Each structure stands twice: as C-alpha cells, then as structure tokens.
C-alpha cells in the first residue's frame, strides 16, 4: 500500500485502476464469500477519478492517495448505510462520518464498501451477521474469524488494499490470523472511537487490517491521535511513523538500529491447548527470532486464564447499556404493535425482532452482571481482576519489549463447526487480555497449515505495552515480521 | 400493628423534611454535547426537537464530551452552600428505558458526587439563623419530555417526544432532613434560587421548570405514653412552585397523621413511597408504592474520564463567587435602609442588583444616596423599561449616568418632572447627565428675568386667583405656580416660582 500510494502520487498508476481491480475481485468472488454488506462502486470510481485528476493537476493528494479501503460496517459513514450487520439497523443511515473515516478520506483514501461482521461486533466467526456469514477465502467451508471477518476476508481476497476493523476482544487480530493478514489493535485511547458503534466502550478500538506491517503502520498513523469528540482518546503524539521518514524511506527508517537487542517474551501460558500446527508455528518463530539475534525471555502470565471470564462480565455489562438506545423509538427497527400493546411491548418486540440470539444473550449477561445484589460478585470483581491483569502485564513488560504467542489456539474452524457459545468465546483466549489491559497488539501471518487440499494461514500475536504502538509497528514488529512471516502473495488464496 | 396507633393518644407532631432540588443550568450548550441548551435564554422559544444533534438523539457512534462550564458552575453553587468539592468525582450510567431518555441510560454521578457535605445558614424572618445541612450535590443530564398535545394545543392520540430538554445540565442538591415546617423549606428554596441566579448558574424561571423541588416528608408523632413513632417517608416529586412546595408539605402533615391513625404503619425499610402534587385538588397523589422497585444498574460510564480537580481549580471557582443573597439582603436592608419590597425587587433580578451595585460604588456606598439610586432605578428605570418592554439593565444607561442624573436632581439643577425624560434620554446616549440635560433644555431655570416674565404672565392670565391670594387665600397660589410652570415648559424651579409669586402678590398686600 505504501508503494502503491507513492506510485499513485507520482502518476505511475491510476487510482481508478486500483479501484477497478478491487471491484473486479468483488464481482468475481463476493457473491460467494460475502465480505461486503454494501459496495460503493460508482462512488469509488468517481472518487478515484477525482484523485487522479488532482494528481494530474499537481495537487497534494495525501498519504493514502487513491487507495481503496474497506470499512467494517459498525463504523459510521455518511455514504450508504451503517448496519452493524443487524436487522435493527438494516436501513440506518448515519448523518456523520466516524473520525477515522474523516481522517482516511482526508488522507486521500477511497471508501470502497462496508464489510460484514458479527452483529454489533459480537462474535468470533462472522456467523452472527443478520445478513449471512462471510466465508474464508482460503477455504470457503471455513469461517474468516470475527467479528471483523468481512474486513479480513476482503483484504485476503484482494477486494481492497486495506481495511478498517474494530477490536473489543480480538475482533481484528483473530480474523487477521484466520485470513492471513496483518491486524493491529492500537492501545486504548490511541484512536478515536467517535463514530464506532459502541460494543464494550472501555475495550473497543478501531484498527487496520492490511497485507503488510508497513501498511498497518501507515493506516494507524493516519487514524490515530486525539479527538475532541472522544474524551478517552488521549493526547499522545499522533505520529506512529518516524516523523522524519518520508514514505519512500519507510523501510530504511524502520530498520532496527544495530546496537539494539530486541527482547521477546514468551508466556508459558500461551503454549497450552494449541493445535499442533499452531505450536509448530510458534516454535519456528522462536527459532527464527533467536537466529536473528533477539533475546527470548520466558514469561509467566498466570492471569491469562482469567481473561475470558473477566471479559464476559465487562463487555456485556457495557454492551447492555450501549445497546439500550436501540429501543424502536427514534430510528431503526420498530415492531408493529397491536391495539393492546404497551410501551413495554414496543421495546420488547422491537428488540426481539431486531437483535439476533448472540446479541440478546450478551445483553442478558450484562444486565444480570450489573443487577443489584450481583454487581459486587460480577462487575466489581471483574474490575478488580482487570487491575491484576494490567499489573501482570506491567511486570512482564519490565522484562521484554513484546510478548509473542499464538493469536488463536487453532487455525480457522469450519462454518457451523463451533456451536457452543462458551467454546466460541475460548477462541479469544489470547486476545481478550490485550483489551482488558488497554495495551496494543499485532497479529502477523506466521505460516500455513496444510489440511487436505487446503492451505490455512496461521497467525502469531505480538503484544506490547500501552502507547508502545510506534515501536510495535516499527522496530519490534518489523524484526518479527521479517523473521516469521512467509513470503506469499495475498489474494493467491482464491 | 394497627392497634399501636390507637392505644395511645397523640400529644404532638413534628414534621421532618429533607429536600432534593433539581436545578437546570443555563450554560450555552448541553451537558455532554454541543447542542444548544434549553436552559439558556437564547433557546427558550425553540420549537420542539430543535435543540438536538446526533448525540442528543443517541445516534449510534456518538460519544458524550463533558461541558466544563457546567462543572464549574456546579462547584460554585456547592461552594456557596458550604460543600466540600471532590478532588475526584466520576460519571455513572443510570439505566432505564423510557421514551424521553434517548440513550436508555442517564449519565449521572452515583457514589462520587462533585460536591460533598456542606451546610448553609439560613436567615429567618425573626432575625435568627437556621443551619441546613447539605448532603451532596451532583451533576447529571436532564431527560426530554413526553407530551400528548401538538403545538398549538391540539390533542394527539399517541405520545409525543420532545428532546429539547434532553441533555440539559441538571444539578441535584440534596439536603439533610433539617426542616421542621413548610415555611422554612420555602425560605430555603427561595434562597437557593437566589444563590443560583446570582452565580449565573440558572435562569431560575419556575414556570419553565428550571428549579424542581422534591421534599421528603414524614412526621414524628409523640404519644402520651412517652414514646415517639415516625410515619413512612413520602417523597413528593417535581414541584415547580413555592406554593406547591408549601401546599404539599402542609397536606402531607395532615394526611400522614390521619393515615397513621388509620393504619398504624410506621417508618420502615422499603416503606418510602412517591407522590405527586395535584395543583387543582391541592392534594398529593400516590405515584409509586415502594421506592426500591427500580434497579438502575449503575456503573461507571466508560465513555467519560473522571473529573479530577486540584486546589488551584477550586480556588478559581471560589474567586468566581459573588456576594450571596443573604449578605446582599443585609447590605441593602440594614445598611442602606431599603424597604423589604425594594430589597426583594433587587434580589429578584440579579442583573439589576449587580447594576445597582455598580451605581452604589459610584456614590461610595453612602446609604442615603444608595437609597436614592435604588428609588431611581426602581421608579424611573422600571417605568422606562416597562415602556420599552425590556429590563432596566438592557436600557443602555450607564451607572455613571444614573449617578449623574441623581446628582442633578439632588442639587436642584433639574426638577422632578425632568427625571423621567432625562432617564429616557440617557438610555439612548453616551453623554454625561449634565450635558444631555443641558442639550435637551431640561435644566431648571433660576434666571430672574425669565422667572419674572413667566410669573407676570401667569398673574395676568389668572387674575381671579391672584386676587384670591391677595385676599389671603393662599391655596390659590398653586394655580398661578402651575401656569407659570407650564409656560416655562417645566424648566422653572418650582420653589423659586413660588417664592417670587408670594413676593409679588404679598400676603394679602399690594
């Protein structure tokens, strides 16, 4: 993407060409894969032509000049609908753009479409979409992961150059791992949440899904930074990229300085319960990193196992309040009522019709956790465990620059292959604690698993401390990427 | 149980009243969004659902951002009530479904309010002071309104939602149960209104619901067997006039005694009920039997950061405080000697009181002159404001001009008839009072030859009256003075005219 944007700015390739090639991939494959809820073909062509004209006139075109980017459909866009893959918002149009949308558009990007997700980002397979599941481009019998499954699959299938997703407990990293992309969850407070339809407000972050680490760094660079519309978005320097680096020099600028030895921690808790292929990928990575001079440190994170239960108190508690606004009064789904129906019926029927089973389950979980008499046992206790998880990470990061482990215990599972909600929740065992602690994490492709005639990608995760985003996307990430990421052409999957 | 109420006779009863007050702040924008605030005077006439933005409508993806001024004003009210200001307070979500609550939760402060314990010394009419304990004061957002009438008063079969008020900053002040009668509650309520209005925290227009009172009322009943029982606490919701506050408390005092005599039910856990006030029947009406029927599932709002303030911030708020109503009442009443109705008029209009103070500063707070300034503002000023349909402070007259006018009158440079016209002219002019009076020919004439001319003409034109005076009927002199004054166009000094006419006609002489 970095190179493509540079070529577009030089006039060497046209934005319109890129848009056409993405649209061609979409029309060839999206009927079956269903990565997109909506494709903005005409608008994208018009925007691309406008950018090409600006460049032809010699005008400034931005660091993402002419790059087609897919947007998870829980980010508010004035263009088209913002559905969250929910029946409730099937026809909902936002009167404003999310801050991240404003920022990528200002940088010259082209919004090519809105991608499918688990309804309101609640899920790990994109099967919870009210509009049908997205299929994994590597194996259409398998899920792309979730909840940003549409974004990950679209990047993998070459239907866009990059995508935006959101990550509340792994929703960027897990689908990135399942689809062979790079996925990055920025530190909490790095990227504005304004315009992101809230799920778990203290956990949600918007982040990129891309083909390479450099692309993820560039896209994060564009979307990060304080926003007066989000009080939790803190005033850290917004530049993720080294400010002195021009985009052409990115590679050089991110080369590790020769005298810096990067320390990578391997938590022993991250080695239990993985599939053999995932364990093998981790073992290969450890070897490769040792070979290229990294210091490998054994780390103990005993709170790892507490993450899922903590997450499934905090996230649903916040979600049940966040989703209370979907009441059928002002916008969205409104049930038709009988003459004897009450106000309560308006709420109950609209919400029962509008929300799918997983969303209803989590609303009930959260309502229960906050109820008087249960608050202390659940919500308050979860906040206490949250503090312990943070402390444990702090101690770990005193000993290493980043923690390496699998993004997920297995590669992509079969559609309909995981019907037990609890088993589904366990997919996020390595990713939820990142959000609970508010730190940043990156999922990088780390090889493949052969399954019959299919090849499935495997992802490894690198976590680093809060606001170490720049190093994780820079020095540390690039060393690891070069050591572990296989050379492969994306979009070779279909 | 019921027999308890009947076995012993009632010796006396004592009211126990605590008060919750909701104050709508008059900030420019709402509590958590940039939408215009219904509590600000610019927006009083806004049509329904016009003071909204995506956040007020709770559109997906919107986030609240705290209005700093609302927090500052709330802290100032807290300081004026002697409250401690929390160095750390936070925002919580109070969850419930209702069509006037767009988000499905109200952002409020649950366990860590901005203002903590305080106390206020209330001046009583007998000159004593009563201590009113303040439990806390916290900030939250108001809800919208549900209605069943279309604009213009036409009935509508369904329910209509107006979100203009949704998100208005609302300061909730809670007192200790330190009141023993309706009069004290009303006195405090009025005092609180004055405090908030002088601080510029609210417009305080009762009819618009800018202040809503919710007394918690019960009775301590002393029995002839030496024991005391307390009746269950009743909270009367949403009273927006002082009359209603008084009426509701007095009604409850009677009702609770009767109820206890019938049922013998005494105060206990979960017994608190909620009642409303029926302004027509002048009675309280049961709304909700048990208080803890609702579980609001409070939890900290993750969209907002805690409010952390330091000593410097609190000192800055303290520095913003202005003289409160009790100190003002003493200064105006005791020091300057203004009548209690004049004091009330000034306290009712904080802008006028502040303007009055600027004028008073120009006369160095000399009591007699301060009183003359007050009279001038409350008479000539109010009259002119009334003519123009505005308020004295919007007339455009400057304090120096007011004092200049006063000085001209005190020295007899202008006559009493010139006061109103000169006041009106000064409102439209930047010039000083002397120059404006001179330019308008409003100065009193004391020039002998001019006075003589008017007097001669008046005597000539009123021969009968002149003869009466000559004959000793001095009452007739008024007619001649009046005629001379008329021909002077009101500019003559009335005293000088009088003296001259007496001199000319002599007392029964010439």
Contacts between the chains, C-beta under 8 A, distances in Angstrom:
chain1	res1	chain2	res2	distance
A	75	B	61	7.6
A	76	B	59	7.9
A	76	B	60	6.8
A	76	B	61	4.0
A	82	B	60	6.9
A	82	B	61	7.4
A	84	B	60	7.3
A	89	B	60	7.0
A	92	B	60	7.2
A	94	B	59	6.8
A	94	B	60	7.3
A	94	B	61	6.6
A	95	B	54	6.2
A	95	B	59	7.2
A	96	B	54	5.9
A	96	B	59	7.9
A	96	B	61	7.6
A	98	B	61	6.1
A	193	B	63	6.4
A	194	B	61	6.8
A	194	B	62	7.5
A	194	B	63	5.4
A	195	B	61	4.2
A	196	B	61	6.0
A	197	B	60	4.2
A	197	B	61	5.2
A	198	B	60	7.6
A	198	B	61	7.5
A	198	B	63	7.9
A	198	B	303	7.6
A	200	B	302	7.8
A	201	B	301	8.0
A	201	B	302	3.9
A	201	B	303	5.2
A	202	B	302	3.7
A	228	B	65	6.8
A	229	B	63	6.1
A	229	B	65	6.3
A	230	B	63	5.2
A	230	B	65	7.8
A	231	B	63	7.1
A	231	B	64	7.5
A	231	B	65	5.5
A	231	B	66	6.6
A	231	B	303	6.8
A	231	B	304	5.5
A	231	B	305	5.2
A	232	B	302	7.4
A	232	B	303	6.7
A	232	B	304	7.8
A	232	B	305	6.4
A	317	B	299	6.2
A	318	B	299	8.0
A	318	B	302	5.8
A	320	B	95	7.7
A	321	B	93	5.1
A	321	B	95	5.5
A	321	B	104	6.9
A	321	B	105	5.1
A	321	B	297	7.8
A	321	B	299	7.4
A	323	B	104	7.9
A	324	B	95	6.4
A	324	B	97	6.7
A	324	B	103	6.5
A	324	B	104	2.4
A	324	B	105	5.9
A	325	B	58	4.1
A	325	B	60	7.2
A	325	B	102	6.4
A	325	B	103	5.0
A	325	B	104	5.2
A	326	B	60	7.9
A	327	B	97	6.2
A	327	B	99	7.7
A	327	B	104	6.0
A	329	B	99	5.0
A	329	B	102	7.7
A	329	B	161	6.9
A	330	B	57	5.8
A	330	B	58	7.2
A	330	B	102	6.5
A	330	B	161	7.9
A	331	B	57	7.7
A	331	B	59	7.1
A	343	B	99	7.1
A	347	B	97	5.6
A	367	B	297	6.8
A	370	B	95	7.4
A	370	B	297	3.9
A	370	B	298	7.9
A	370	B	299	5.5
A	371	B	295	5.8
A	371	B	297	6.1
A	372	B	295	4.6
A	372	B	297	7.3
A	375	B	297	7.7
A	375	B	299	7.5
A	379	B	299	6.0
